[in-house]
Amino acid sequence: MRAKGQIADCETKLARHRAALEAGANPVTVATWMADTEAQLAAAQAKLRAA
């Protein structure tokens, strides 16, 4: 199912964002990335629940 793939992709991206933050990346930039990814994750989860 496509939603499951999107969820997995978002979880991978969030892990990368956290790693970037821990490595010293700009916190404001990483927070923006994380917010975007979390919105995508929520949308994919909603699709999965609706299916």
C-alpha distance matrix in Angstrom:
0.0 3.8 5.6 5.6 6.9 9.1 10.4 11.3 12.9 14.8 16.0 17.3 19.0 20.6 22.0 23.5 24.9 26.6 28.0 29.4 31.0 32.5 33.8 35.7 33.6 34.7 33.5 33.3 31.1 28.8 28.7 27.7 24.8 23.7 23.9 21.8 19.1 19.3 19.0 15.8 14.5 15.8 14.2 10.6 11.7 13.1 10.1 8.4 11.8 12.3 9.5
3.8 0.0 3.8 5.4 5.2 6.3 8.7 10.0 10.6 12.4 14.4 15.5 16.6 18.5 20.2 21.3 22.5 24.6 26.0 27.0 28.7 30.5 31.6 33.2 30.9 31.9 30.8 30.4 28.1 25.9 25.9 24.6 21.8 21.0 21.2 18.8 16.2 16.9 16.4 12.9 12.3 13.9 12.0 8.6 10.7 12.2 9.2 8.7 12.5 12.7 10.7
5.6 3.8 0.0 3.8 5.4 5.0 6.1 8.6 9.7 10.5 12.3 14.2 15.2 16.4 18.5 19.9 20.8 22.5 24.4 25.5 26.7 28.6 30.1 31.6 29.4 30.1 28.6 28.2 26.2 24.0 23.5 22.4 19.9 18.6 18.5 16.5 13.9 13.9 13.4 10.3 9.1 10.4 8.8 5.1 6.9 8.7 6.3 5.7 9.4 10.4 9.2
5.6 5.4 3.8 0.0 3.8 5.4 5.0 6.2 8.6 9.9 10.6 12.4 14.2 15.3 16.8 18.6 19.9 21.3 22.9 24.4 25.8 27.3 28.8 30.7 28.8 29.9 28.4 28.6 26.6 23.9 23.8 23.2 20.4 18.8 19.3 17.7 14.6 14.5 15.0 12.0 9.9 11.7 11.2 7.4 8.0 10.8 9.2 7.2 10.6 12.5 11.1
6.9 5.2 5.4 3.8 0.0 3.8 5.4 5.1 6.1 8.6 9.9 10.6 12.3 14.3 15.5 16.7 18.3 20.1 21.3 22.6 24.4 25.9 27.0 29.0 27.0 28.3 27.2 27.4 25.1 22.5 22.9 22.1 18.9 17.9 18.9 16.9 13.7 14.6 15.2 11.8 10.4 13.1 12.4 8.8 10.5 13.4 11.6 10.4 14.0 15.5 14.1
9.1 6.3 5.0 5.4 3.8 0.0 3.8 5.4 5.0 6.1 8.6 9.8 10.4 12.2 14.3 15.3 16.2 18.3 19.9 20.8 22.4 24.3 25.5 27.0 24.7 25.7 24.5 24.3 22.0 19.7 19.8 18.8 15.8 14.8 15.5 13.3 10.3 11.3 11.6 8.1 7.2 10.1 9.3 6.2 8.7 11.4 10.1 10.0 13.4 14.7 14.2
10.4 8.7 6.1 5.0 5.4 3.8 0.0 3.8 5.4 5.1 6.2 8.7 9.9 10.5 12.5 14.3 15.2 16.6 18.5 19.9 21.0 22.7 24.3 26.0 24.1 25.0 23.4 23.6 21.8 19.0 18.7 18.4 15.6 13.8 14.5 13.2 9.8 9.8 10.9 8.2 5.6 8.5 9.0 6.0 6.9 10.4 10.2 9.2 12.1 14.3 14.1
11.3 10.0 8.6 6.2 5.1 5.4 3.8 0.0 3.8 5.5 5.1 6.2 8.7 9.9 10.7 12.5 14.3 15.5 16.8 18.5 20.1 21.3 22.7 24.8 23.2 24.7 23.4 24.1 22.1 19.1 19.5 19.4 16.2 14.6 16.2 15.0 11.3 11.9 13.7 11.1 8.7 11.9 12.7 9.7 10.5 14.1 13.7 12.3 15.2 17.6 16.9
12.9 10.6 9.7 8.6 6.1 5.0 5.4 3.8 0.0 3.8 5.5 5.1 6.2 8.7 10.0 10.7 12.3 14.4 15.4 16.5 18.4 20.1 21.0 22.9 20.9 22.3 21.5 21.9 19.4 16.8 17.6 17.1 13.6 12.8 14.6 12.8 9.3 11.1 12.7 9.7 8.6 12.3 12.7 10.2 12.0 15.2 14.7 14.2 17.3 19.2 18.8
14.8 12.4 10.5 9.9 8.6 6.1 5.1 5.5 3.8 0.0 3.8 5.4 5.0 6.1 8.6 9.8 10.3 12.3 14.1 15.1 16.3 18.3 19.7 21.2 19.0 20.0 18.7 19.0 16.9 14.1 14.4 14.0 10.9 9.4 11.0 9.7 6.0 7.3 9.4 7.1 5.7 9.5 10.6 9.0 10.5 13.6 14.0 13.9 16.5 18.5 18.8
16.0 14.4 12.3 10.6 9.9 8.6 6.2 5.1 5.5 3.8 0.0 3.8 5.4 5.1 6.3 8.7 9.8 10.7 12.5 14.3 15.4 16.7 18.4 20.3 18.8 20.2 18.7 19.6 17.9 14.6 14.9 15.5 12.5 10.3 12.5 12.2 8.5 8.8 11.7 10.2 7.8 11.0 13.0 11.2 11.6 15.1 15.9 15.0 17.2 19.9 20.1
17.3 15.5 14.2 12.4 10.6 9.8 8.7 6.2 5.1 5.4 3.8 0.0 3.8 5.5 5.2 6.4 8.7 10.0 10.7 12.5 14.4 15.5 16.5 18.8 17.4 19.3 18.4 19.7 17.5 14.3 15.5 16.1 12.6 11.3 14.1 13.5 9.9 11.4 14.2 12.4 10.8 14.4 15.8 13.9 14.9 18.4 18.6 17.8 20.4 22.9 22.7
19.0 16.6 15.2 14.2 12.3 10.4 9.9 8.7 6.2 5.0 5.4 3.8 0.0 3.8 5.4 5.0 6.1 8.6 9.8 10.4 12.3 14.2 15.1 16.7 14.7 16.3 15.5 16.4 14.0 11.0 12.4 12.6 9.0 8.2 11.2 10.4 7.2 9.5 12.2 10.7 10.1 13.7 15.0 13.9 15.4 18.4 18.9 18.8 21.4 23.5 23.8
20.6 18.5 16.4 15.3 14.3 12.2 10.5 9.9 8.7 6.1 5.1 5.5 3.8 0.0 3.8 5.4 5.0 6.2 8.6 9.7 10.5 12.3 14.1 15.5 13.9 15.2 13.6 14.7 13.1 9.7 10.3 11.4 8.5 6.3 9.5 9.9 6.9 7.9 11.3 10.9 9.7 12.7 14.9 14.3 14.9 18.0 19.2 19.0 21.0 23.5 24.2
22.0 20.2 18.5 16.8 15.5 14.3 12.5 10.7 10.0 8.6 6.3 5.2 5.4 3.8 0.0 3.8 5.4 5.2 6.2 8.7 9.9 10.6 12.3 14.5 13.7 15.8 14.6 16.5 15.0 11.3 12.6 14.3 11.4 9.6 13.0 13.6 10.7 11.5 15.1 14.5 12.8 15.9 18.2 17.1 17.5 20.9 21.9 21.2 23.3 26.0 26.4
23.5 21.3 19.9 18.6 16.7 15.3 14.3 12.5 10.7 9.8 8.7 6.4 5.0 5.4 3.8 0.0 3.8 5.4 5.0 6.1 8.6 9.8 10.3 12.5 11.2 13.7 13.3 15.2 13.1 9.8 12.2 13.4 10.2 9.7 13.4 13.5 11.0 12.9 16.1 15.3 14.5 17.8 19.7 18.7 19.7 22.9 23.7 23.4 25.7 28.1 28.4
24.9 22.5 20.8 19.9 18.3 16.2 15.2 14.3 12.3 10.3 9.8 8.7 6.1 5.0 5.4 3.8 0.0 3.8 5.4 5.0 6.2 8.6 9.7 10.9 9.0 10.7 9.9 11.5 9.7 6.2 8.4 9.9 7.2 6.6 10.4 11.1 9.4 11.1 14.2 14.2 13.9 16.8 18.8 18.6 19.6 22.4 23.6 23.8 25.8 28.1 28.8
26.6 24.6 22.5 21.3 20.1 18.3 16.6 15.5 14.4 12.3 10.7 10.0 8.6 6.2 5.2 5.4 3.8 0.0 3.8 5.4 5.0 6.2 8.6 10.0 9.5 11.4 9.9 12.4 11.6 7.9 9.4 12.0 10.1 8.5 12.0 13.6 11.8 12.5 16.0 16.5 15.4 18.0 20.6 20.3 20.6 23.6 25.2 24.9 26.6 29.2 30.1
28.0 26.0 24.4 22.9 21.3 19.9 18.5 16.8 15.4 14.1 12.5 10.7 9.8 8.6 6.2 5.0 5.4 3.8 0.0 3.8 5.4 5.1 6.1 8.8 8.9 11.8 11.5 14.4 13.1 9.9 12.3 14.6 12.4 11.6 15.3 16.4 14.5 15.8 19.2 19.2 18.2 21.1 23.4 22.8 23.3 26.5 27.7 27.3 29.3 31.9 32.5
29.4 27.0 25.5 24.4 22.6 20.8 19.9 18.5 16.5 15.1 14.3 12.5 10.4 9.7 8.7 6.1 5.0 5.4 3.8 0.0 3.8 5.4 5.0 6.5 5.4 8.6 9.1 11.8 10.2 7.5 10.7 12.6 10.7 10.9 14.6 15.4 14.2 16.0 19.1 19.2 19.0 21.8 23.8 23.6 24.6 27.5 28.6 28.7 30.7 33.1 33.8
31.0 28.7 26.7 25.8 24.4 22.4 21.0 20.1 18.4 16.3 15.4 14.4 12.3 10.5 9.9 8.6 6.2 5.0 5.4 3.8 0.0 3.8 5.3 5.3 4.9 7.0 6.3 9.6 9.2 6.5 8.8 11.6 10.7 10.4 13.6 15.3 14.6 15.7 18.8 19.6 19.3 21.6 24.0 24.2 24.9 27.5 29.2 29.3 30.9 33.4 34.5
32.5 30.5 28.6 27.3 25.9 24.3 22.7 21.3 20.1 18.3 16.7 15.5 14.2 12.3 10.6 9.8 8.6 6.2 5.1 5.4 3.8 0.0 3.8 5.4 7.3 9.9 9.4 13.0 12.9 10.2 12.3 15.3 14.3 13.5 16.8 18.7 17.5 18.3 21.7 22.4 21.6 23.9 26.6 26.5 26.8 29.7 31.4 31.1 32.7 35.4 36.3
33.8 31.6 30.1 28.8 27.0 25.5 24.3 22.7 21.0 19.7 18.4 16.5 15.1 14.1 12.3 10.3 9.7 8.6 6.1 5.0 5.3 3.8 0.0 3.8 6.0 9.5 10.4 13.9 13.2 11.1 14.0 16.5 15.2 15.3 18.7 20.0 19.0 20.4 23.6 23.9 23.5 26.2 28.5 28.2 29.0 31.9 33.2 33.1 35.0 37.5 38.2
35.7 33.2 31.6 30.7 29.0 27.0 26.0 24.8 22.9 21.2 20.3 18.8 16.7 15.5 14.5 12.5 10.9 10.0 8.8 6.5 5.3 5.4 3.8 0.0 3.8 6.5 7.9 11.3 11.2 10.0 12.7 15.1 14.7 15.1 18.1 19.7 19.4 20.8 23.6 24.4 24.4 26.8 29.0 29.3 30.1 32.7 34.2 34.4 36.2 38.6 39.6
33.6 30.9 29.4 28.8 27.0 24.7 24.1 23.2 20.9 19.0 18.8 17.4 14.7 13.9 13.7 11.2 9.0 9.5 8.9 5.4 4.9 7.3 6.0 3.8 0.0 3.8 6.1 8.8 7.7 7.0 10.2 12.0 11.5 12.6 15.5 16.7 16.7 18.4 21.0 21.7 22.1 24.5 26.5 26.9 28.0 30.5 31.9 32.4 34.2 36.4 37.4
34.7 31.9 30.1 29.9 28.3 25.7 25.0 24.7 22.3 20.0 20.2 19.3 16.3 15.2 15.8 13.7 10.7 11.4 11.8 8.6 7.0 9.9 9.5 6.5 3.8 0.0 3.8 5.6 5.4 6.3 8.6 10.2 10.8 12.3 14.3 15.8 16.6 18.1 20.2 21.4 22.3 24.2 26.1 27.1 28.2 30.3 31.9 32.8 34.4 36.3 37.7
33.5 30.8 28.6 28.4 27.2 24.5 23.4 23.4 21.5 18.7 18.7 18.4 15.5 13.6 14.6 13.3 9.9 9.9 11.5 9.1 6.3 9.4 10.4 7.9 6.1 3.8 0.0 3.8 5.5 5.1 5.9 8.6 9.8 10.2 12.0 14.2 15.0 15.8 18.1 19.8 20.3 21.9 24.1 25.2 26.0 28.0 29.9 30.8 32.0 34.1 35.7
33.3 30.4 28.2 28.6 27.4 24.3 23.6 24.1 21.9 19.0 19.6 19.7 16.4 14.7 16.5 15.2 11.5 12.4 14.4 11.8 9.6 13.0 13.9 11.3 8.8 5.6 3.8 0.0 3.8 5.5 5.1 6.3 8.8 9.9 10.6 12.5 14.3 15.2 16.7 18.7 19.8 21.0 22.9 24.5 25.5 27.1 29.0 30.3 31.5 33.2 35.0
31.1 28.1 26.2 26.6 25.1 22.0 21.8 22.1 19.4 16.9 17.9 17.5 14.0 13.1 15.0 13.1 9.7 11.6 13.1 10.2 9.2 12.9 13.2 11.2 7.7 5.4 5.5 3.8 0.0 3.8 5.4 5.2 6.4 8.7 10.0 10.9 12.5 14.2 15.7 17.0 18.4 20.1 21.6 22.9 24.4 26.1 27.6 28.9 30.5 32.1 33.6
28.8 25.9 24.0 23.9 22.5 19.7 19.0 19.1 16.8 14.1 14.6 14.3 11.0 9.7 11.3 9.8 6.2 7.9 9.9 7.5 6.5 10.2 11.1 10.0 7.0 6.3 5.1 5.5 3.8 0.0 3.8 5.3 5.0 6.0 8.5 9.9 10.4 11.9 14.1 15.3 16.0 18.0 19.9 20.8 22.0 24.1 25.6 26.5 28.2 30.1 31.4
28.7 25.9 23.5 23.8 22.9 19.8 18.7 19.5 17.6 14.4 14.9 15.5 12.4 10.3 12.6 12.2 8.4 9.4 12.3 10.7 8.8 12.3 14.0 12.7 10.2 8.6 5.9 5.1 5.4 3.8 0.0 3.8 5.4 5.0 6.1 8.6 9.8 10.2 12.2 14.2 14.9 16.2 18.3 19.8 20.6 22.3 24.3 25.4 26.5 28.4 30.2
27.7 24.6 22.4 23.2 22.1 18.8 18.4 19.4 17.1 14.0 15.5 16.1 12.6 11.4 14.3 13.4 9.9 12.0 14.6 12.6 11.6 15.3 16.5 15.1 12.0 10.2 8.6 6.3 5.2 5.3 3.8 0.0 3.8 5.4 5.2 6.3 8.6 9.9 10.8 12.6 14.2 15.4 16.9 18.6 20.0 21.3 23.0 24.6 25.9 27.3 29.1
24.8 21.8 19.9 20.4 18.9 15.8 15.6 16.2 13.6 10.9 12.5 12.6 9.0 8.5 11.4 10.2 7.2 10.1 12.4 10.7 10.7 14.3 15.2 14.7 11.5 10.8 9.8 8.8 6.4 5.0 5.4 3.8 0.0 3.8 5.5 5.2 6.2 8.6 10.0 10.7 12.2 14.3 15.6 16.6 18.3 20.1 21.3 22.6 24.4 26.0 27.3
23.7 21.0 18.6 18.8 17.9 14.8 13.8 14.6 12.8 9.4 10.3 11.3 8.2 6.3 9.6 9.7 6.6 8.5 11.6 10.9 10.4 13.5 15.3 15.1 12.6 12.3 10.2 9.9 8.7 6.0 5.0 5.4 3.8 0.0 3.8 5.4 5.0 5.9 8.5 9.8 10.1 12.0 14.1 15.1 16.0 18.1 19.8 20.7 22.2 24.1 25.6
23.9 21.2 18.5 19.3 18.9 15.5 14.5 16.2 14.6 11.0 12.5 14.1 11.2 9.5 13.0 13.4 10.4 12.0 15.3 14.6 13.6 16.8 18.7 18.1 15.5 14.3 12.0 10.6 10.0 8.5 6.1 5.2 5.5 3.8 0.0 3.8 5.5 5.1 6.2 8.7 9.7 10.5 12.4 14.3 15.2 16.5 18.5 19.9 21.0 22.6 24.5
21.8 18.8 16.5 17.7 16.9 13.3 13.2 15.0 12.8 9.7 12.2 13.5 10.4 9.9 13.6 13.5 11.1 13.6 16.4 15.4 15.3 18.7 20.0 19.7 16.7 15.8 14.2 12.5 10.9 9.9 8.6 6.3 5.2 5.4 3.8 0.0 3.8 5.5 5.2 6.4 8.7 10.0 10.8 12.6 14.4 15.5 16.9 18.6 20.2 21.4 23.0
19.1 16.2 13.9 14.6 13.7 10.3 9.8 11.3 9.3 6.0 8.5 9.9 7.2 6.9 10.7 11.0 9.4 11.8 14.5 14.2 14.6 17.5 19.0 19.4 16.7 16.6 15.0 14.3 12.5 10.4 9.8 8.6 6.2 5.0 5.5 3.8 0.0 3.8 5.4 5.0 6.1 8.6 9.8 10.5 12.2 14.2 15.3 16.4 18.4 19.9 21.2
19.3 16.9 13.9 14.5 14.6 11.3 9.8 11.9 11.1 7.3 8.8 11.4 9.5 7.9 11.5 12.9 11.1 12.5 15.8 16.0 15.7 18.3 20.4 20.8 18.4 18.1 15.8 15.2 14.2 11.9 10.2 9.9 8.6 5.9 5.1 5.5 3.8 0.0 3.8 5.4 4.9 6.1 8.6 9.8 10.3 12.2 14.2 15.1 16.4 18.3 20.0
19.0 16.4 13.4 15.0 15.2 11.6 10.9 13.7 12.7 9.4 11.7 14.2 12.2 11.3 15.1 16.1 14.2 16.0 19.2 19.1 18.8 21.7 23.6 23.6 21.0 20.2 18.1 16.7 15.7 14.1 12.2 10.8 10.0 8.5 6.2 5.2 5.4 3.8 0.0 3.8 5.4 5.1 6.3 8.7 9.9 10.6 12.5 14.3 15.4 16.6 18.6
15.8 12.9 10.3 12.0 11.8 8.1 8.2 11.1 9.7 7.1 10.2 12.4 10.7 10.9 14.5 15.3 14.2 16.5 19.2 19.2 19.6 22.4 23.9 24.4 21.7 21.4 19.8 18.7 17.0 15.3 14.2 12.6 10.7 9.8 8.7 6.4 5.0 5.4 3.8 0.0 3.8 5.5 5.1 6.2 8.6 9.9 10.7 12.4 14.4 15.4 16.7
14.5 12.3 9.1 9.9 10.4 7.2 5.6 8.7 8.6 5.7 7.8 10.8 10.1 9.7 12.8 14.5 13.9 15.4 18.2 19.0 19.3 21.6 23.5 24.4 22.1 22.3 20.3 19.8 18.4 16.0 14.9 14.2 12.2 10.1 9.7 8.7 6.1 4.9 5.4 3.8 0.0 3.8 5.4 5.1 6.1 8.6 9.9 10.5 12.3 14.2 15.5
15.8 13.9 10.4 11.7 13.1 10.1 8.5 11.9 12.3 9.5 11.0 14.4 13.7 12.7 15.9 17.8 16.8 18.0 21.1 21.8 21.6 23.9 26.2 26.8 24.5 24.2 21.9 21.0 20.1 18.0 16.2 15.4 14.3 12.0 10.5 10.0 8.6 6.1 5.1 5.5 3.8 0.0 3.8 5.5 5.1 6.1 8.7 9.8 10.5 12.3 14.3
14.2 12.0 8.8 11.2 12.4 9.3 9.0 12.7 12.7 10.6 13.0 15.8 15.0 14.9 18.2 19.7 18.8 20.6 23.4 23.8 24.0 26.6 28.5 29.0 26.5 26.1 24.1 22.9 21.6 19.9 18.3 16.9 15.6 14.1 12.4 10.8 9.8 8.6 6.3 5.1 5.4 3.8 0.0 3.8 5.4 5.1 6.3 8.7 10.0 10.6 12.5
10.6 8.6 5.1 7.4 8.8 6.2 6.0 9.7 10.2 9.0 11.2 13.9 13.9 14.3 17.1 18.7 18.6 20.3 22.8 23.6 24.2 26.5 28.2 29.3 26.9 27.1 25.2 24.5 22.9 20.8 19.8 18.6 16.6 15.1 14.3 12.6 10.5 9.8 8.7 6.2 5.1 5.5 3.8 0.0 3.8 5.4 5.1 6.2 8.7 9.9 10.7
11.7 10.7 6.9 8.0 10.5 8.7 6.9 10.5 12.0 10.5 11.6 14.9 15.4 14.9 17.5 19.7 19.6 20.6 23.3 24.6 24.9 26.8 29.0 30.1 28.0 28.2 26.0 25.5 24.4 22.0 20.6 20.0 18.3 16.0 15.2 14.4 12.2 10.3 9.9 8.6 6.1 5.1 5.4 3.8 0.0 3.8 5.4 5.0 6.2 8.6 10.0
13.1 12.2 8.7 10.8 13.4 11.4 10.4 14.1 15.2 13.6 15.1 18.4 18.4 18.0 20.9 22.9 22.4 23.6 26.5 27.5 27.5 29.7 31.9 32.7 30.5 30.3 28.0 27.1 26.1 24.1 22.3 21.3 20.1 18.1 16.5 15.5 14.2 12.2 10.6 9.9 8.6 6.1 5.1 5.4 3.8 0.0 3.8 5.4 5.1 6.2 8.7
10.1 9.2 6.3 9.2 11.6 10.1 10.2 13.7 14.7 14.0 15.9 18.6 18.9 19.2 21.9 23.7 23.6 25.2 27.7 28.6 29.2 31.4 33.2 34.2 31.9 31.9 29.9 29.0 27.6 25.6 24.3 23.0 21.3 19.8 18.5 16.9 15.3 14.2 12.5 10.7 9.9 8.7 6.3 5.1 5.4 3.8 0.0 3.8 5.5 5.1 6.2
8.4 8.7 5.7 7.2 10.4 10.0 9.2 12.3 14.2 13.9 15.0 17.8 18.8 19.0 21.2 23.4 23.8 24.9 27.3 28.7 29.3 31.1 33.1 34.4 32.4 32.8 30.8 30.3 28.9 26.5 25.4 24.6 22.6 20.7 19.9 18.6 16.4 15.1 14.3 12.4 10.5 9.8 8.7 6.2 5.0 5.4 3.8 0.0 3.8 5.4 5.2
11.8 12.5 9.4 10.6 14.0 13.4 12.1 15.2 17.3 16.5 17.2 20.4 21.4 21.0 23.3 25.7 25.8 26.6 29.3 30.7 30.9 32.7 35.0 36.2 34.2 34.4 32.0 31.5 30.5 28.2 26.5 25.9 24.4 22.2 21.0 20.2 18.4 16.4 15.4 14.4 12.3 10.5 10.0 8.7 6.2 5.1 5.5 3.8 0.0 3.8 5.5
12.3 12.7 10.4 12.5 15.5 14.7 14.3 17.6 19.2 18.5 19.9 22.9 23.5 23.5 26.0 28.1 28.1 29.2 31.9 33.1 33.4 35.4 37.5 38.6 36.4 36.3 34.1 33.2 32.1 30.1 28.4 27.3 26.0 24.1 22.6 21.4 19.9 18.3 16.6 15.4 14.2 12.3 10.6 9.9 8.6 6.2 5.1 5.4 3.8 0.0 3.8
9.5 10.7 9.2 11.1 14.1 14.2 14.1 16.9 18.8 18.8 20.1 22.7 23.8 24.2 26.4 28.4 28.8 30.1 32.5 33.8 34.5 36.3 38.2 39.6 37.4 37.7 35.7 35.0 33.6 31.4 30.2 29.1 27.3 25.6 24.5 23.0 21.2 20.0 18.6 16.7 15.5 14.3 12.5 10.7 10.0 8.7 6.2 5.2 5.5 3.8 0.0
